[in-house]
Amino acid sequence: MPSIVGPIKINSVDGGVINFGDSFYLSPKSTSKTSSGSGSFNTGDFLNTNNGVSSTNPIDPDINDQNVSANA
């Protein structure tokens, strides 16, 4: 049966799913962005990474990269 949910206020959510009333299908969405230098995510034994001079620019002038909107 459909449910009626009154006014709500959510100050912050740190992960997880918020469900109000009846639901048939929940599709949580999230995005993230990581800036790291060359060779920083290498894993394993006996690594030998020769990068020379390397720099990472974490400045993002366009602000929005992966917009999550609606329920699509």
Stockholm file with secondary structure:
# STOCKHOLM 1.0

chainA/1-72         MPSIVGPIKINSVDGGVINFGDSFYLSPKSTSKTSSGSGSFNTGDFLNTNNGVSSTNPIDPDINDQNVSANA
#=GR chainA/1-72 SS CCCCCCCCCCCCCCSSCCCCSCCSCCCCCCCCCCCCCTTTTCCSSSCCCCCCSCCCCCCCTTCCSSCCCTTC
#=GC SS_cons        CCCCCCCCCCCCCCSSCCCCSCCSCCCCCCCCCCCCCTTTTCCSSSCCCCCCSCCCCCCCTTCCSSCCCTTC
//
